[in-house]
Amino acid sequence: MKRRYISLCLLLSASALSGANLFTGVSFDYTGGTANANYGETDVHYAQGYGLKAGIEDVNYRVYADVSQIKWDNSQANQTLINGDLTFPVGKILNTKRDAKFYMGIHYGKVDFKTDLTNNDKNSGDIYGVQMGLLSPCILNEKVTIELGFKNSKTSVTTRTTTYNHELTSLTSMRLGINYSF
């Protein structure tokens, strides 16, 4: 995951030469994963995860790469996404110099899904969806932004073992993030 993150940072850094600001960040997610098993039931599992992101942002938009990992029970999902958001100022919060912003956007990428971490049973597939949230400048440092967001993703990745099939169909996350602009 670290190698993917560094490659994406370099790619986005080259894009920032257009005058937009670079940013990087870390996020903490609370995610519900929906999966179908071969016995016909739909299971929803909740877990904490984390992510790293890097991108470019301007007054009205931001484009960024996002890698994240979610683990629950004996399963794991790793996502690598490209995200595009439109941002809308909503006013100043707590006497900051910059406006807080509402954002909404879309994402697309790949997800690696493992259902048995001991046997390395995994498969990968496409993942896509929408996100929205609030970006608020930090009082202590104007280059730091606090992010509170929601992300809903759809996918169809199936793993098979000798006893069952397990299909990951969606991931829904609440996200708390800290971003730094430079």
For each residue, the residues with C-beta under 8 A, 3 or more apart:
1: 4 5 52 67 69 78
2: 5 6
3: 6 7
4: 1 7 8 67 80
5: 1 2 8 9 52 54 65 67
6: 2 3 9 10
7: 3 4 10 11
8: 4 5 11 12 54 65 67
9: 5 6 12 13 24 54 65
10: 6 7 13 14
11: 7 8 14 15 65
12: 8 9 15 16 22 54 55 56 63 64 65
13: 9 10 16 22
14: 10 11 17
15: 11 12 18 20 56 63
16: 12 13 20 21 22 56
17: 14
18: 15 56
19: 58
20: 15 16 56 57 58
21: 16 56 57 58 181 182
22: 12 13 16 54 55 56 181 182
23: 54 55 56 57 62 64 145 179 180 181 182
24: 9 52 53 54 55 179 180 182
25: 52 53 54 145 147 177 178 179 180
26: 50 51 52 53 177 178
27: 50 51 52 53 66 68 147 175 176 177 178
28: 48 49 50 175 176 177
29: 48 49 50 51 68 70 151 173 174 175 176
30: 46 47 48 49 173 174
31: 46 47 48 49 70 171 172 173 174
32: 44 45 46 171 172 173
33: 44 45 46 47 70 72 75 77 168 170 171
34: 42 43 44 168 169 170 171 172
35: 42 43 44 45 75 166 167 168 169
36: 40 41 42 43 166 167 169
37: 40 41 43 164 165 166 167
38: 164 165 166
39: 164
40: 36 37
41: 36 37
42: 34 35 36 169
43: 34 35 36 37
44: 32 33 34 35
45: 32 33 35 72 73 75
46: 30 31 32 33 72
47: 30 31 33 70 71 72
48: 28 29 30 31 70
49: 28 29 30 31 68 69 70 71 173
50: 26 27 28 29 68 69
51: 26 27 29 66 67 68 69 79 175 177
52: 1 5 24 25 26 27 66 67 68
53: 24 25 26 27 64 65 66 67 83 177 179
54: 5 8 9 12 22 23 24 25 64 65
55: 12 22 23 24 62 63 64 65 83
56: 12 15 16 18 20 21 22 23 62 63 64
57: 20 21 23 61 62 63 64 87 181
58: 19 20 21 61 62
59: 87
60: 86 87 88
61: 57 58 84 85 86 87
62: 23 55 56 57 58 83 84 85 87 103 105
63: 12 15 55 56 57 82 83 84 85
64: 12 23 53 54 55 56 57 82 83
65: 5 8 9 11 12 53 54 55 80 81 82 83
66: 27 51 52 53 79 80 81 82 83 107 109
67: 1 4 5 8 51 52 53 78 79 80 81
68: 27 29 49 50 51 52 78 79 81
69: 1 49 50 51 76 77 78 79
70: 29 31 33 47 48 49 76 77 79 171 173
71: 47 49 75 76
72: 33 45 46 47 75 76
73: 45
74: 115 116 117 118
75: 33 35 45 71 72 113 114 115 116 117 166
76: 69 70 71 72 113 114 117
77: 33 69 70 111 112 113 114 168 171
78: 1 67 68 69 111 112
79: 51 66 67 68 69 70 109 110 111 127 153 171
80: 4 65 66 67 109 110 111
81: 65 66 67 68 107 108 109 127
82: 63 64 65 66 107 108 109
83: 53 55 62 63 64 65 66 105 106 107 131
84: 61 62 63 105 106 107
85: 61 62 63 103 104 105 131
86: 60 61 103 104 105
87: 57 59 60 61 62 101 102 103 135
88: 60 101 102 103
89: 99 100 101
90: 99 100 101 102 134
91: 99 100
92: 95 96 97 98 99 100
93: 96 100 136 137
94: 139
95: 92 139
96: 92 93 100 136 137 138 139 142
97: 92 137 142
98: 92 137 142
99: 89 90 91 92 137
100: 89 90 91 92 93 96 134 135 136 137
101: 87 88 89 90 134 135
102: 87 88 90 132 133 134 135
103: 62 85 86 87 88 131 132 133 134 135 149
104: 85 86 130 131 132
105: 62 83 84 85 86 130 131 132
106: 83 84 128 129 130 131
107: 66 81 82 83 84 127 128 129 130 131 151 153
108: 81 82 126 127 128
109: 66 79 80 81 82 126 127 128
110: 79 80 124 125 126 127
111: 77 78 79 80 124 125 126 127 153 155 157 168 171
112: 77 78 122 123 124
113: 75 76 77 122 123 124 125 155 157 159 168
114: 75 76 77 117 120 121 122 159
115: 74 75 121 122 159 161 166
116: 74 75 119 120 121 159 161
117: 74 75 76 114 120
118: 74
119: 116 161
120: 114 116 117
121: 114 115 116 159 160 161
122: 112 113 114 115 159
123: 112 113 157 158 159
124: 110 111 112 113 157
125: 110 111 113 155 156 157
126: 108 109 110 111 155
127: 79 81 107 108 109 110 111 153 154 155 171
128: 106 107 108 109 153 154 155
129: 106 107 151 152 153 154 171
130: 104 105 106 107 151 152
131: 83 85 103 104 105 106 107 149 150 151 152
132: 102 103 104 105 149 150
133: 102 103 147 148 149 150 175
134: 90 100 101 102 103 147 148 149
135: 87 100 101 102 103 145 146 147 179
136: 93 96 100 145 146 147 148
137: 93 96 97 98 99 100 142 144 145 146
138: 96 141 142 144 145 146
139: 94 95 96
140: 144
141: 138 144
142: 96 97 98 137 138
143: 180 181 182
144: 137 138 140 141 178 179 180 181
145: 23 25 135 136 137 138 178 179 180 181
146: 135 136 137 138 176 177 178 179
147: 25 27 133 134 135 136 175 176 177 178 179
148: 133 134 136 175 176 177
149: 103 131 132 133 134 174 175 177
150: 131 132 133 172 173 174 175
151: 29 107 129 130 131 171 172 173 175
152: 129 130 131 170 171 172 173
153: 79 107 111 127 128 129 170 171 172 173
154: 127 128 129 169 170
155: 111 113 125 126 127 128 168 169 170 171
156: 125 167 168 169
157: 111 113 123 124 125 167 168
158: 123 165 166 167 168
159: 113 114 115 116 121 122 123 165 166 167
160: 121 164 165 166
161: 115 116 119 121 164 165 166
162:
163:
164: 37 38 39 160 161
165: 37 38 158 159 160 161
166: 35 36 37 38 75 115 158 159 160 161
167: 35 36 37 156 157 158 159
168: 33 34 35 77 111 113 155 156 157 158 171
169: 34 35 36 42 154 155 156
170: 33 34 152 153 154 155
171: 31 32 33 34 70 77 79 111 127 129 151 152 153 155 168
172: 31 32 34 150 151 152 153
173: 29 30 31 32 49 70 150 151 152 153
174: 29 30 31 149 150
175: 27 28 29 51 133 147 148 149 150 151
176: 27 28 29 146 147 148
177: 25 26 27 28 51 53 146 147 148 149
178: 25 26 27 144 145 146 147
179: 23 24 25 53 135 144 145 146 147
180: 23 24 25 143 144 145
181: 21 22 23 57 143 144 145
182: 21 22 23 24 143
